[in-house]
Amino acid sequence: MNVRWGVLLFALCVSVPAIADIRIVTRAVETSTAYMNVPVSDNSRLSFKTCDDCDFIEVRLTPATQYFMRGAALTFGDFRKQFNALRRSNEDYALVTFDAATNAATSVRVAE
């Protein structure tokens, strides 16, 4: 009986450091191509919103940002050309993933 209590107390003591605040590191926001504006350069800001009445969210594009169109990885220039050729609508899906602390975009996915 004392062994069980000892094991239980040991398990509780070991798990105490694991109790901490949950911190959001990466945030992913779903939007549509109708609400997204792709900038001219890859060192600029991508702006998008999630609905008609919502405020715009701006994220910083960096050279490390990855771009995907229909599942294919593209360079920023190719991504921008294909995005501008799209018929933008509320039906087309887009997902923007970014670092919550720095607002740096990690990936932009469209039409997947």
One Martini backbone bead per residue (centre of mass of N, CA, C, O) as a GRO file, in nm:
protein
  112
    1MET     BB    1   0.058   0.062  -0.022
    2ASN     BB    2   0.307   0.256   0.008
    3VAL     BB    3   0.402   0.222  -0.283
    4ARG     BB    4   0.162   0.353  -0.426
    5TRP     BB    5   0.190   0.630  -0.292
    6GLY     BB    6   0.476   0.682  -0.391
    7VAL     BB    7   0.413   0.671  -0.694
    8LEU     BB    8   0.199   0.892  -0.695
    9LEU     BB    9   0.376   1.121  -0.580
   10PHE     BB   10   0.591   1.107  -0.799
   11ALA     BB   11   0.403   1.169  -1.039
   12LEU     BB   12   0.310   1.446  -0.935
   13CYS     BB   13   0.594   1.580  -0.914
   14VAL     BB   14   0.671   1.543  -1.216
   15SER     BB   15   0.405   1.702  -1.336
   16VAL     BB   16   0.427   2.000  -1.237
   17PRO     BB   17   0.611   2.131  -1.465
   18ALA     BB   18   0.381   2.082  -1.692
   19ILE     BB   19   0.242   2.316  -1.562
   20ALA     BB   20   0.126   2.558  -1.799
   21ASP     BB   21   0.112   2.782  -2.024
   22ILE     BB   22  -0.042   2.828  -2.318
   23ARG     BB   23   0.125   2.866  -2.633
   24ILE     BB   24   0.100   3.034  -2.928
   25VAL     BB   25   0.291   2.989  -3.219
   26THR     BB   26   0.085   2.894  -3.443
   27ARG     BB   27  -0.119   3.035  -3.703
   28ALA     BB   28  -0.435   2.953  -3.868
   29VAL     BB   29  -0.606   3.098  -4.154
   30GLU     BB   30  -0.914   3.101  -4.301
   31THR     BB   31  -0.995   3.176  -4.643
   32SER     BB   32  -1.040   3.368  -4.932
   33THR     BB   33  -0.959   3.507  -5.238
   34ALA     BB   34  -1.151   3.759  -5.201
   35TYR     BB   35  -0.979   3.839  -4.910
   36MET     BB   36  -0.701   3.863  -5.084
   37ASN     BB   37  -0.371   4.031  -5.083
   38VAL     BB   38  -0.109   4.037  -5.306
   39PRO     BB   39   0.191   4.139  -5.328
   40VAL     BB   40   0.471   4.230  -5.516
   41SER     BB   41   0.654   4.134  -5.279
   42ASP     BB   42   0.833   3.913  -5.047
   43ASN     BB   43   0.888   4.196  -4.855
   44SER     BB   44   0.593   4.210  -4.742
   45ARG     BB   45   0.235   4.238  -4.712
   46LEU     BB   46  -0.025   4.028  -4.624
   47SER     BB   47  -0.374   4.060  -4.690
   48PHE     BB   48  -0.664   3.963  -4.484
   49LYS     BB   49  -0.991   3.812  -4.449
   50THR     BB   50  -1.281   3.618  -4.320
   51CYS     BB   51  -1.492   3.855  -4.385
   52ASP     BB   52  -1.680   4.121  -4.467
   53ASP     BB   53  -1.677   4.251  -4.151
   54CYS     BB   54  -1.386   4.214  -4.119
   55ASP     BB   55  -1.072   4.261  -4.043
   56PHE     BB   56  -0.764   4.307  -4.135
   57ILE     BB   57  -0.484   4.097  -4.190
   58GLU     BB   58  -0.130   4.119  -4.126
   59VAL     BB   59   0.152   3.973  -4.292
   60ARG     BB   60   0.484   3.875  -4.309
   61LEU     BB   61   0.700   3.841  -4.563
   62THR     BB   62   0.949   3.597  -4.645
   63PRO     BB   63   1.193   3.395  -4.774
   64ALA     BB   64   1.061   3.144  -4.596
   65THR     BB   65   0.812   3.147  -4.742
   66GLN     BB   66   0.551   2.939  -4.844
   67TYR     BB   67   0.410   2.831  -5.165
   68PHE     BB   68   0.071   2.723  -5.263
   69MET     BB   69  -0.078   2.561  -5.561
   70ARG     BB   70  -0.258   2.294  -5.582
   71GLY     BB   71  -0.002   2.149  -5.408
   72ALA     BB   72   0.219   2.334  -5.529
   73ALA     BB   73   0.531   2.444  -5.517
   74LEU     BB   74   0.629   2.795  -5.510
   75THR     BB   75   0.720   3.079  -5.603
   76PHE     BB   76   0.631   3.394  -5.565
   77GLY     BB   77   0.598   3.471  -5.866
   78ASP     BB   78   0.422   3.227  -5.946
   79PHE     BB   79   0.204   3.264  -5.735
   80ARG     BB   80   0.111   3.547  -5.825
   81LYS     BB   81   0.029   3.475  -6.113
   82GLN     BB   82  -0.183   3.255  -6.035
   83PHE     BB   83  -0.354   3.430  -5.848
   84ASN     BB   84  -0.428   3.653  -6.065
   85ALA     BB   85  -0.571   3.424  -6.255
   86LEU     BB   86  -0.783   3.396  -6.066
   87ARG     BB   87  -1.112   3.347  -5.971
   88ARG     BB   88  -1.238   3.530  -5.736
   89SER     BB   89  -1.386   3.374  -5.443
   90ASN     BB   90  -1.568   3.228  -5.180
   91GLU     BB   91  -1.494   2.924  -5.280
   92ASP     BB   92  -1.198   2.980  -5.243
   93TYR     BB   93  -0.930   2.847  -5.082
   94ALA     BB   94  -0.739   2.968  -4.790
   95LEU     BB   95  -0.411   2.940  -4.617
   96VAL     BB   96  -0.269   3.105  -4.331
   97THR     BB   97   0.057   3.080  -4.191
   98PHE     BB   98   0.172   3.202  -3.863
   99ASP     BB   99   0.350   3.376  -3.640
  100ALA     BB  100   0.227   3.505  -3.346
  101ALA     BB  101   0.470   3.694  -3.253
  102THR     BB  102   0.578   3.814  -3.558
  103ASN     BB  103   0.391   3.785  -3.823
  104ALA     BB  104   0.522   3.550  -3.987
  105ALA     BB  105   0.502   3.385  -4.267
  106THR     BB  106   0.512   3.035  -4.357
  107SER     BB  107   0.229   2.999  -4.525
  108VAL     BB  108   0.061   2.970  -4.855
  109ARG     BB  109  -0.265   2.841  -4.938
  110VAL     BB  110  -0.419   2.749  -5.259
  111ALA     BB  111  -0.644   2.541  -5.386
  112GLU     BB  112  -0.663   2.241  -5.200
   0.00000   0.00000   0.00000
